[in-house]
């Protein structure tokens, strides 16, 4: 299972795009718009945000691409390290937030006294 996802799998991008061209076109339009250079948020911060999201969604290809973009945009190791822990804290916070929902649903499913 360690080889389940490989860097070489990126070669399948062409066929994925070919067989779902309308969806791919929409995805790339959104991606291009979100990652534009003329936005209010500077490129370095856009990349740090992208790294945080990639870490929480666990997309290895996104982590790879956005780390390279962040380096190019001037991000430091310290900024990336802090981004890692911010993402980790928010992911953990999401579990706690959903835990509140779980507690309410448990109460609703439990027999009333």
KATAQUI-V646671 format. One record per helix or strand of 3 or more residues. SS is the DSSP state (~ for helix, > for strand). FROM is the first residue (numbers start at 1). LEN is the number of residues. Records with the same first field share a line. If there is no record, write none. Layout:
SS=FROM-LEN ; FROM-LEN
This chain:
~=7-13 ; 21-14 ; 43-15 ; 60-13 ; 77-33
